[in-house]
Amino acid sequence: MDLQFIGIDPNTGGEGSPTVWVEEETADLVLQGVRAEEALEALIGGTQWVTGHSVGIPAHETVIRVPARMVPILREACDVAERRAELRRAAVRYVPQRGAPGDARCVRRR
């Protein structure tokens, strides 16, 4: 797994910091942040934000805080992820098709 570092909290103190990366293969944003306090987790975990969606925070998920001062870094990460995703969609592999000898037909595969 390869990560592209985008940025770190500009007010970092050296003891772990909110950080943003883009995973190069999937174009997913990867965030490190301060674990949300219990009251915030309880509010988020106890509210049905979307009708029909289960309430609660699944064991494989967590809530983090990313400081507002990192919005420009998140925007940059979104731009990088969007460009990477577009490149992935545009990537075309050509696979030779069976045909007459010497036939160089190819098809696009994603």
PyMOL commands that place a pseudoatom at each C-alpha (Angstrom):
pseudoatom trace, name=CA, resn=MET, resi=1, chain=A, elem=C, hetatm=0, pos=[0.000, 0.000, 0.000]
pseudoatom trace, name=CA, resn=ASP, resi=2, chain=A, elem=C, hetatm=0, pos=[1.443, 3.356, -1.033]
pseudoatom trace, name=CA, resn=LEU, resi=3, chain=A, elem=C, hetatm=0, pos=[0.347, 6.598, 0.575]
pseudoatom trace, name=CA, resn=GLN, resi=4, chain=A, elem=C, hetatm=0, pos=[0.854, 10.103, -0.746]
pseudoatom trace, name=CA, resn=PHE, resi=5, chain=A, elem=C, hetatm=0, pos=[1.399, 12.468, 2.173]
pseudoatom trace, name=CA, resn=ILE, resi=6, chain=A, elem=C, hetatm=0, pos=[-0.728, 15.586, 1.770]
pseudoatom trace, name=CA, resn=GLY, resi=7, chain=A, elem=C, hetatm=0, pos=[-0.326, 17.529, 4.970]
pseudoatom trace, name=CA, resn=ILE, resi=8, chain=A, elem=C, hetatm=0, pos=[-0.184, 17.714, 8.722]
pseudoatom trace, name=CA, resn=ASP, resi=9, chain=A, elem=C, hetatm=0, pos=[-1.860, 20.017, 11.231]
pseudoatom trace, name=CA, resn=PRO, resi=10, chain=A, elem=C, hetatm=0, pos=[0.070, 23.287, 10.938]
pseudoatom trace, name=CA, resn=ASN, resi=11, chain=A, elem=C, hetatm=0, pos=[-0.170, 23.716, 14.720]
pseudoatom trace, name=CA, resn=THR, resi=12, chain=A, elem=C, hetatm=0, pos=[1.368, 20.327, 15.455]
pseudoatom trace, name=CA, resn=GLY, resi=13, chain=A, elem=C, hetatm=0, pos=[3.279, 19.953, 18.656]
pseudoatom trace, name=CA, resn=GLY, resi=14, chain=A, elem=C, hetatm=0, pos=[5.271, 16.854, 17.735]
pseudoatom trace, name=CA, resn=GLU, resi=15, chain=A, elem=C, hetatm=0, pos=[3.241, 14.348, 19.781]
pseudoatom trace, name=CA, resn=GLY, resi=16, chain=A, elem=C, hetatm=0, pos=[1.102, 12.896, 16.999]
pseudoatom trace, name=CA, resn=SER, resi=17, chain=A, elem=C, hetatm=0, pos=[-0.866, 15.184, 14.788]
pseudoatom trace, name=CA, resn=PRO, resi=18, chain=A, elem=C, hetatm=0, pos=[-3.902, 15.188, 12.563]
pseudoatom trace, name=CA, resn=THR, resi=19, chain=A, elem=C, hetatm=0, pos=[-2.512, 14.108, 9.202]
pseudoatom trace, name=CA, resn=VAL, resi=20, chain=A, elem=C, hetatm=0, pos=[-3.968, 13.497, 5.740]
pseudoatom trace, name=CA, resn=TRP, resi=21, chain=A, elem=C, hetatm=0, pos=[-2.801, 11.068, 3.049]
pseudoatom trace, name=CA, resn=VAL, resi=22, chain=A, elem=C, hetatm=0, pos=[-4.239, 9.736, -0.212]
pseudoatom trace, name=CA, resn=GLU, resi=23, chain=A, elem=C, hetatm=0, pos=[-3.934, 5.985, -0.785]
pseudoatom trace, name=CA, resn=GLU, resi=24, chain=A, elem=C, hetatm=0, pos=[-2.453, 5.789, -4.254]
pseudoatom trace, name=CA, resn=GLU, resi=25, chain=A, elem=C, hetatm=0, pos=[-4.212, 2.694, -5.605]
pseudoatom trace, name=CA, resn=THR, resi=26, chain=A, elem=C, hetatm=0, pos=[-7.746, 3.389, -4.380]
pseudoatom trace, name=CA, resn=ALA, resi=27, chain=A, elem=C, hetatm=0, pos=[-7.612, 7.203, -4.167]
pseudoatom trace, name=CA, resn=ASP, resi=28, chain=A, elem=C, hetatm=0, pos=[-9.125, 6.904, -0.666]
pseudoatom trace, name=CA, resn=LEU, resi=29, chain=A, elem=C, hetatm=0, pos=[-8.459, 9.649, 1.848]
pseudoatom trace, name=CA, resn=VAL, resi=30, chain=A, elem=C, hetatm=0, pos=[-6.656, 8.384, 4.943]
pseudoatom trace, name=CA, resn=LEU, resi=31, chain=A, elem=C, hetatm=0, pos=[-7.004, 10.537, 8.035]
pseudoatom trace, name=CA, resn=GLN, resi=32, chain=A, elem=C, hetatm=0, pos=[-5.273, 10.527, 11.381]
pseudoatom trace, name=CA, resn=GLY, resi=33, chain=A, elem=C, hetatm=0, pos=[-6.941, 12.699, 13.941]
pseudoatom trace, name=CA, resn=VAL, resi=34, chain=A, elem=C, hetatm=0, pos=[-7.714, 13.208, 17.576]
pseudoatom trace, name=CA, resn=ARG, resi=35, chain=A, elem=C, hetatm=0, pos=[-10.148, 10.601, 18.860]
pseudoatom trace, name=CA, resn=ALA, resi=36, chain=A, elem=C, hetatm=0, pos=[-13.474, 12.286, 19.552]
pseudoatom trace, name=CA, resn=GLU, resi=37, chain=A, elem=C, hetatm=0, pos=[-14.417, 12.760, 23.173]
pseudoatom trace, name=CA, resn=GLU, resi=38, chain=A, elem=C, hetatm=0, pos=[-17.021, 10.433, 24.701]
pseudoatom trace, name=CA, resn=ALA, resi=39, chain=A, elem=C, hetatm=0, pos=[-19.832, 13.015, 24.552]
pseudoatom trace, name=CA, resn=LEU, resi=40, chain=A, elem=C, hetatm=0, pos=[-19.312, 13.517, 20.807]
pseudoatom trace, name=CA, resn=GLU, resi=41, chain=A, elem=C, hetatm=0, pos=[-19.115, 9.764, 20.176]
pseudoatom trace, name=CA, resn=ALA, resi=42, chain=A, elem=C, hetatm=0, pos=[-22.333, 9.298, 22.167]
pseudoatom trace, name=CA, resn=LEU, resi=43, chain=A, elem=C, hetatm=0, pos=[-24.106, 12.003, 20.149]
pseudoatom trace, name=CA, resn=ILE, resi=44, chain=A, elem=C, hetatm=0, pos=[-22.952, 10.582, 16.824]
pseudoatom trace, name=CA, resn=GLY, resi=45, chain=A, elem=C, hetatm=0, pos=[-23.486, 6.966, 17.831]
pseudoatom trace, name=CA, resn=GLY, resi=46, chain=A, elem=C, hetatm=0, pos=[-26.953, 7.618, 19.247]
pseudoatom trace, name=CA, resn=THR, resi=47, chain=A, elem=C, hetatm=0, pos=[-28.401, 9.578, 16.336]
pseudoatom trace, name=CA, resn=GLN, resi=48, chain=A, elem=C, hetatm=0, pos=[-30.002, 8.171, 13.193]
pseudoatom trace, name=CA, resn=TRP, resi=49, chain=A, elem=C, hetatm=0, pos=[-28.523, 10.606, 10.679]
pseudoatom trace, name=CA, resn=VAL, resi=50, chain=A, elem=C, hetatm=0, pos=[-30.037, 8.934, 7.621]
pseudoatom trace, name=CA, resn=THR, resi=51, chain=A, elem=C, hetatm=0, pos=[-33.464, 7.324, 7.640]
pseudoatom trace, name=CA, resn=GLY, resi=52, chain=A, elem=C, hetatm=0, pos=[-33.123, 3.557, 7.579]
pseudoatom trace, name=CA, resn=HIS, resi=53, chain=A, elem=C, hetatm=0, pos=[-29.448, 3.589, 8.501]
pseudoatom trace, name=CA, resn=SER, resi=54, chain=A, elem=C, hetatm=0, pos=[-28.531, 1.772, 11.694]
pseudoatom trace, name=CA, resn=VAL, resi=55, chain=A, elem=C, hetatm=0, pos=[-27.729, 3.787, 14.776]
pseudoatom trace, name=CA, resn=GLY, resi=56, chain=A, elem=C, hetatm=0, pos=[-24.363, 3.413, 16.428]
pseudoatom trace, name=CA, resn=ILE, resi=57, chain=A, elem=C, hetatm=0, pos=[-20.698, 3.376, 15.509]
pseudoatom trace, name=CA, resn=PRO, resi=58, chain=A, elem=C, hetatm=0, pos=[-19.639, -0.058, 14.252]
pseudoatom trace, name=CA, resn=ALA, resi=59, chain=A, elem=C, hetatm=0, pos=[-16.696, -1.652, 16.052]
pseudoatom trace, name=CA, resn=HIS, resi=60, chain=A, elem=C, hetatm=0, pos=[-14.529, -1.316, 12.910]
pseudoatom trace, name=CA, resn=GLU, resi=61, chain=A, elem=C, hetatm=0, pos=[-15.102, 2.472, 12.723]
pseudoatom trace, name=CA, resn=THR, resi=62, chain=A, elem=C, hetatm=0, pos=[-14.241, 5.433, 14.917]
pseudoatom trace, name=CA, resn=VAL, resi=63, chain=A, elem=C, hetatm=0, pos=[-14.959, 9.143, 15.107]
pseudoatom trace, name=CA, resn=ILE, resi=64, chain=A, elem=C, hetatm=0, pos=[-12.045, 11.554, 14.830]
pseudoatom trace, name=CA, resn=ARG, resi=65, chain=A, elem=C, hetatm=0, pos=[-11.731, 15.295, 14.940]
pseudoatom trace, name=CA, resn=VAL, resi=66, chain=A, elem=C, hetatm=0, pos=[-9.857, 17.139, 12.224]
pseudoatom trace, name=CA, resn=PRO, resi=67, chain=A, elem=C, hetatm=0, pos=[-9.247, 20.802, 13.117]
pseudoatom trace, name=CA, resn=ALA, resi=68, chain=A, elem=C, hetatm=0, pos=[-10.927, 23.435, 10.954]
pseudoatom trace, name=CA, resn=ARG, resi=69, chain=A, elem=C, hetatm=0, pos=[-7.501, 24.914, 10.257]
pseudoatom trace, name=CA, resn=MET, resi=70, chain=A, elem=C, hetatm=0, pos=[-6.831, 21.768, 8.206]
pseudoatom trace, name=CA, resn=VAL, resi=71, chain=A, elem=C, hetatm=0, pos=[-9.644, 22.475, 5.715]
pseudoatom trace, name=CA, resn=PRO, resi=72, chain=A, elem=C, hetatm=0, pos=[-7.154, 23.681, 3.058]
pseudoatom trace, name=CA, resn=ILE, resi=73, chain=A, elem=C, hetatm=0, pos=[-5.178, 20.453, 3.503]
pseudoatom trace, name=CA, resn=LEU, resi=74, chain=A, elem=C, hetatm=0, pos=[-8.366, 18.389, 3.174]
pseudoatom trace, name=CA, resn=ARG, resi=75, chain=A, elem=C, hetatm=0, pos=[-9.290, 20.308, 0.017]
pseudoatom trace, name=CA, resn=GLU, resi=76, chain=A, elem=C, hetatm=0, pos=[-5.884, 19.512, -1.432]
pseudoatom trace, name=CA, resn=ALA, resi=77, chain=A, elem=C, hetatm=0, pos=[-6.323, 15.860, -0.478]
pseudoatom trace, name=CA, resn=CYS, resi=78, chain=A, elem=C, hetatm=0, pos=[-9.737, 15.795, -2.159]
pseudoatom trace, name=CA, resn=ASP, resi=79, chain=A, elem=C, hetatm=0, pos=[-8.231, 17.297, -5.322]
pseudoatom trace, name=CA, resn=VAL, resi=80, chain=A, elem=C, hetatm=0, pos=[-5.405, 14.730, -5.326]
pseudoatom trace, name=CA, resn=ALA, resi=81, chain=A, elem=C, hetatm=0, pos=[-7.844, 11.871, -4.719]
pseudoatom trace, name=CA, resn=GLU, resi=82, chain=A, elem=C, hetatm=0, pos=[-10.162, 13.094, -7.461]
pseudoatom trace, name=CA, resn=ARG, resi=83, chain=A, elem=C, hetatm=0, pos=[-7.309, 13.350, -9.985]
pseudoatom trace, name=CA, resn=ARG, resi=84, chain=A, elem=C, hetatm=0, pos=[-6.024, 9.901, -8.993]
pseudoatom trace, name=CA, resn=ALA, resi=85, chain=A, elem=C, hetatm=0, pos=[-9.522, 8.394, -9.350]
pseudoatom trace, name=CA, resn=GLU, resi=86, chain=A, elem=C, hetatm=0, pos=[-9.911, 10.006, -12.783]
pseudoatom trace, name=CA, resn=LEU, resi=87, chain=A, elem=C, hetatm=0, pos=[-6.573, 8.544, -13.863]
pseudoatom trace, name=CA, resn=ARG, resi=88, chain=A, elem=C, hetatm=0, pos=[-7.664, 5.113, -12.666]
pseudoatom trace, name=CA, resn=ARG, resi=89, chain=A, elem=C, hetatm=0, pos=[-10.913, 5.375, -14.627]
pseudoatom trace, name=CA, resn=ALA, resi=90, chain=A, elem=C, hetatm=0, pos=[-9.045, 6.514, -17.721]
pseudoatom trace, name=CA, resn=ALA, resi=91, chain=A, elem=C, hetatm=0, pos=[-6.485, 3.730, -17.496]
pseudoatom trace, name=CA, resn=VAL, resi=92, chain=A, elem=C, hetatm=0, pos=[-7.205, 1.362, -20.322]
pseudoatom trace, name=CA, resn=ARG, resi=93, chain=A, elem=C, hetatm=0, pos=[-5.725, -2.042, -20.841]
pseudoatom trace, name=CA, resn=TYR, resi=94, chain=A, elem=C, hetatm=0, pos=[-5.721, -3.477, -24.314]
pseudoatom trace, name=CA, resn=VAL, resi=95, chain=A, elem=C, hetatm=0, pos=[-6.225, -7.196, -24.625]
pseudoatom trace, name=CA, resn=PRO, resi=96, chain=A, elem=C, hetatm=0, pos=[-5.681, -8.843, -28.014]
pseudoatom trace, name=CA, resn=GLN, resi=97, chain=A, elem=C, hetatm=0, pos=[-8.761, -10.588, -29.375]
pseudoatom trace, name=CA, resn=ARG, resi=98, chain=A, elem=C, hetatm=0, pos=[-8.667, -13.890, -31.153]
pseudoatom trace, name=CA, resn=GLY, resi=99, chain=A, elem=C, hetatm=0, pos=[-9.184, -13.450, -34.823]
pseudoatom trace, name=CA, resn=ALA, resi=100, chain=A, elem=C, hetatm=0, pos=[-7.527, -14.129, -38.101]
pseudoatom trace, name=CA, resn=PRO, resi=101, chain=A, elem=C, hetatm=0, pos=[-3.732, -14.450, -37.962]
pseudoatom trace, name=CA, resn=GLY, resi=102, chain=A, elem=C, hetatm=0, pos=[-2.163, -11.007, -37.996]
pseudoatom trace, name=CA, resn=ASP, resi=103, chain=A, elem=C, hetatm=0, pos=[-5.422, -9.389, -36.848]
pseudoatom trace, name=CA, resn=ALA, resi=104, chain=A, elem=C, hetatm=0, pos=[-4.397, -6.664, -34.386]
pseudoatom trace, name=CA, resn=ARG, resi=105, chain=A, elem=C, hetatm=0, pos=[-7.855, -5.885, -33.004]
pseudoatom trace, name=CA, resn=CYS, resi=106, chain=A, elem=C, hetatm=0, pos=[-7.922, -4.894, -29.372]
pseudoatom trace, name=CA, resn=VAL, resi=107, chain=A, elem=C, hetatm=0, pos=[-10.671, -4.137, -26.892]
pseudoatom trace, name=CA, resn=ARG, resi=108, chain=A, elem=C, hetatm=0, pos=[-10.676, -1.655, -24.059]
pseudoatom trace, name=CA, resn=ARG, resi=109, chain=A, elem=C, hetatm=0, pos=[-10.923, -3.130, -20.601]
pseudoatom trace, name=CA, resn=ARG, resi=110, chain=A, elem=C, hetatm=0, pos=[-11.149, -1.280, -17.366]
for i in range(1, 110): cmd.bond("trace and resi %d" % i, "trace and resi %d" % (i + 1))
show_as sticks, trace
zoom trace
